Amino acid sequence: MFSHHYEIACEEVSEFSRTRRKPLDSLRPTVASDYASLFWSEGFGLGGDLDQAILARSAELKAGLYRGRVFVIVPIYMTSICEEQCLYCNFRGGNKGIEVERRRLTDDELEQEAIYLIEQKGQRVLELVYASDPRMRVDAMCRHVERLRRVLERHGGGLVGISAESLEESDYRRLVDAGLCWSVLWQETYDKARYAMLHPGRTKKANFEYRLDTYERMLAAGIEHVGVGVLSGLSDWRRDWAMLMLHEEYLKQHYGDGATILGTPRLKLAPGAVVQETPYTPTRQEFLVTVALHNIFSPTTAAFASTREDWSACVELARGGGCLFTLNCATTPGGYSLQHGGCQFTARSYDAPIYSAKLKSEGLEPVFNWSAGDLSREYQPDLAVCGDGQKR
């Protein structure tokens, strides 16, 4: 379990900050030690030659693999009722009404939202998003996955993913049996002390080690695609991303498979949150170069272009393709056809019928009805060409 390896990883990260960086052409894929030291390199995130080289290499690798295709997804929030007290979140239980309307969707309301997104917006890959709602545990999640699968099958197919609290391996197996394709969960931060401060109480999420080992339970349960990530800005973003890379490397070494999805959320305004901003949030440039560096570290891991970011940043994140791209986005239950108000955090919504054309004008091809194999670790169309002209 990575929780048993955690202290060793922390020591490794401390060494990275003192290690001289290697030339980009000499970096080995998925070897965290080759990449993480770059976060502390002079000029990283300042827009100079190093940044330009990283951004160009990232776009080149992604274009070689995916030829500009981006995979469209849409979140469907199931509940805004939460037992957690996460200090940076609008859904925290202690928020007494600032920009949040407490509700959970019924199964019929879920189907109504899904049909609207499929028929009116062309969406075919749906992400169920949950808070820590005591009335929406794994039984309800399995029922929702099955319901969405039936709706999608009536419309020609599609995929269902989930973003929810940490679960047991047996729970993930049940979700796979119900038709789940992928599951994402953000570690939030790898700084244990900071994590404890931001997640008060004795809830499941407050258990740092339990959350740390979630990815291993997902992989053991046979979930086809697992998504990892940190919420950049909760603590030192350099250390968090270095730890994330070490965690991904560990998963590949010990389980044969690793993450195929990368969450890229940056701390944004949540009106009812206690923590509104921190000195740890990376600048726009630092953030974009960090994601690009991860693209070189693991080219077949699909990064999210999140509507936490503005349109130009999303397009930059998507350069070359091979990312998950959120277009329509409501961060409250019933935010689409039901027109319910409220939010989990400040986000934008890029209407699919309009912004699909904008993506194409940027040289990107939005794919709505994509398959699980499009994110496969074995997906290698022709070749990927690196900056030195060599096939990898």
N, C-alpha and C positions, 0 to 999 in steps of 0.2 A: 504493500500500500504506500502511496506517495506520502501520506501523513507520517509514516515511519522514516521517510527519506527527507523530510522537510528541513530539518536543521542542517543537514549536509548541503542541501540545495542553497540555503541561505548563505552558508560559508562560500560556496562557489560564486554566488552573485557578488559578494564582497570582493572576491578576487578579480572578477570581470572588470570592475570599475578601475582596477589598477593595471590591467593588461593592455599592452600595445595592440592596436587593431591590425588585422591582416588586410592585404589588398582584396578588393571585391572578387577578382578572378580566382582567388585561391580558396574561397569559402566553400565548405562542404555542406550539401543540402542536409537539413534536419540535425545538424550538429550545433547545439545551442552555444557552446563555447566559442565557436567561430563568429557568431553574429552579435551576441549580447554585448560584447565590449564596445561595439560601435556606438551604443547609446551614450557612452561617456566620451566619445571622440570629440576633439576640438572641431567646432563648426557644425556638428550634427544638429539638424533642425533650424539652421540659420539661413538656409537658402543658397548656400555656396556650391562649390564643385562636388563635394561629397554627396549632398542632397540630390543634386541633378543626376549624378551617376546612379544612385540607388533608385530614384524614380524611373529613370530610363530603363534600367535593367529589369525592374519589376514589370513595367508595361510590356517589354519585349518577351519576357518569359510567359506572361499571361496570354499575350496575343498568340504565341506559338502553340499554346495548349488549347485555347478556347476561341481564338479568332473573333474576339470582340463580343461573344455571347455573354449576356448577363441573365441570371435566373430570377424571375420575379416571384416574390412572395407577399402575402398580406397577413397581418396579425388580426386575430379575433379575440378580444379580451372577454373572458367569461365572468369575471367577478372583480369588484373593487373592494370587497370585504376582506380584511387582512388582520391576522393575529400578530404580525410582526411589528417591530418598532424601528425599522431601519431609518436612521436619522436623515437620509438624503432622499427619501421617497415620499411622494404625495399620498400614497395608499397606506402609509403607516397607521396603525390602529389609533394613535394619539391625535391624529389630525381630525378636528371636529367640524370639518365642513369647508375648508378653504379649497376651492376649485376641485372638489370631489363630490360625486353623488354615489352613495353606497348602494350597490345593487348587484345581483347575480342573474345571469341570463337563464331562462328556462330552456329546455331542449327545443321547443318549438321556436323560440326567439333565435336560438343559435342557427337553426335551419333557415329561418327567414333572412338572417344576416348573410349566411353563406350563399344562398340562392341569389340575393342581390349582388354580391361581389362577383359571382360567377357569370350571371347573365348580363348585368349592366356594366361591369368593369373588366370582364374577360379573365378574372383571376382563377387559377386552377391549383395553386399550391397554398394551402391554408395553415396558419400557425395558431394553435390554441394557446392562449396566454392566461395563466392563473396567478392569483395572489394566494397567500396561505389562508384559505377559507376553510373553516372546519366542516362545512357542508359540501365541499368540492374536493374530495380526496380521490384515491385511485379508482374506486367504483364509478364515480361520476365521470372521471377522465376517460376511462375505457368506453363508457356509454357514448360520450361525445365523439371520440375517435370513430367509433362504429357508425354513428349517425352521419358524420361528415363523409366517411367513405361511401356510404350509400348515396348521398347527394351527388358526390363527384362522379360516381359510376353512372348515374342517370344522365350526366352531362358529358360523358365521354372520357372520364378518368381524371386523375390528379393525385396529389400527395397531401398527407397530413403530418404535421410536426407539432411539437409541444415545447413550451417554456413554462416550467413549473418548479415547485420546491423540490429539494432532494428527496429521492424515494429509495426504497429497498430494491435489491436486484429482482426479487420476485414480483414486485410491482411493475418494474420495467418489462419483465417477461410478459405480463398480462397485457401491457400496452402494445407490445409487438404483436401478440396474438390478435389484438383488436384491429390491427392494421396500421400501427404507427410506423412511419418511415424514419423520422429523425427527432432528436431531443437536444435542446440547448440549455445550458446553465452557465451563468457567469460566476466565477469565483469572487467577484467584486474586488478584493484586494488580497494579496499574499502576505501582507504585514499583519501578523497575528495580533499584536497589541492594538493596532489601529482598527482591525476587524472587530475586536471585542468592544471597543468604544462605540463603533458605528452601529452595532447590533446588540443592544442591551437586552437583558432578560435571560430566560432559560428555555427559549424556544428551540425548535429543530435547527433553524437557520443560525442561531447563535452558537451552535456547535461547530467550531472552525474545522476540526478534523473530519467530522462527518461530511461536511460539504466538500472538503478537499478530495475525498475519496469517491465522490459521486460518479466521476467519469469512468472509473474502473467498474462500478456496478452497472453502468450503462453498457459498456463494452461486453462485460460478462453475460449480460442478458440478451445480447445479440442485436442491439439497436444498430441499424445499418449505418446511420450517420450521426456522429456525436459532435456537438458544438461547445467549444471552450471560449474563455475570454475573461477580461477584467474590465472594470468600470474605471477608465482612466481619469484620475483626479482625486480619488479617495485617499491615496497615499502616493509616495514617490513613484511616478509613472515609469521611470527607467527600471527600477528594481522590480516592479510588478510585471513588466513585459519580459524582463530577463527570466524571472521565475516562471512565467507562463511558457516560455520556450523550453526551459528545463523540464517542466511538467509534461509537455508534449513529447519531448525526447524520451522521457521515462515511460510514457504509455506505449510508444512504439517498441521500445526495448523489451518491455515486460508482457505486452499483450499482442504484439504482432501488428495490431492496428492502432491507429491514432485518431486524432480529431480530423474531420474533413470540413468543418465549419468553424469560422472564427468570428466571435462577437467583437465589435469595435465601438461600444458605447463610450462617449465622453460625458463627464458630469455636466448636466444642464439644469436650468432652473426648474424646480418643482415647488410651486407656490406654497404648499403646506408643509414643506420639509423644514427640519431644524437646521441642517447644513445646506446652505445655499451655494456657497463657493468655497474653494480652498486654494492655497498657494501651490498645490501639486498638479493642477490641471495642465496638460501640455498645450502649447500654442497650436494654432491651426497647422503651421508648417511642421512642427515637431510631430504632431499626430499623423499627418499624411505620410511623412517619411518613415515613421515607425511602422505603419501598416504596410508600406511598400517594402521595407526591410523584411517583414514577416513573409511577404509574398515570395521573396527570394529564398528565405529559410525553408518554406514549405509551399511550393507553387500550386499544388493540387488541393490546398485548403482554401475554401471559398470564404472570403471576408464579407461581412455585411456592409452594404452601403446604407447606413441608417438615416432615417428622417429626423434624427436628432441634429443632423448636419444640414447646412443649406445645400441648394441644388449644385452649385459649382464644386463643393467639396465631395458630394456624392459622385459626381461625374469623374472627379480626379481619383477617387477610391476605386472606381470601376475600370480605369484605363487598362485596355488589353482584354477585359472580360474575366470570366471565371469568378464572379462574385454573386452574392445574393443581393437583390435590389428591391427595396421596399418602395412601392409607389403609393397607392392609397394607404392611409394610416390613421386610425383612431385609437387612442390609448385609454379608452373607457368602454365598458360593456354597452353594446347597443349603439355605438357611435356612427354606424353607417345608415342602414335603412330605418332604424328606430330613432335616429337623430337625438340620442341622449347626450347630455353635456358632461363636462368634467375631463380630467386627464390624470395620468400617472406622472408625466413629466411634459415639459414643453416640446412639441414635435411639429413637423410640417407634414402635409399630405399632398402628394403629387399625383393628380388624377390620371389614372392609367390611359384612358383614351387620348388625352392631350400630351402627356409626357412621354409616351411611347415614341411619338414622332420626334420629340426633342432628343431622346436617346439616340435615335437613328442619325440625326443630324450631327451627333458627336462621334459617329463611327462605331456605335455600340448597337447590338442587336438584342432587344428584349425577347426572352423566351418565356412564355406563360405556361405552356403545358409541357414542362420538362420532366424527365424521369430520374429515378434515384441513381441510375448509372451515369448520368451526366456529372455527378460529383464523385464518381468512383475513384479509388486510389489507383486503379489500373487504367484509368482513362488516359490514353496517350495517342491522340490523332497525329499521325506522321512523326512529328518531332517537336521538341522545344529548343530554340536556339538561344544560347547565352551571349553575352556581350563580346566574348572572345571568338564568336563564330563557330564554336564547337557544339555538337549535339550532345545533349545530356540524357 
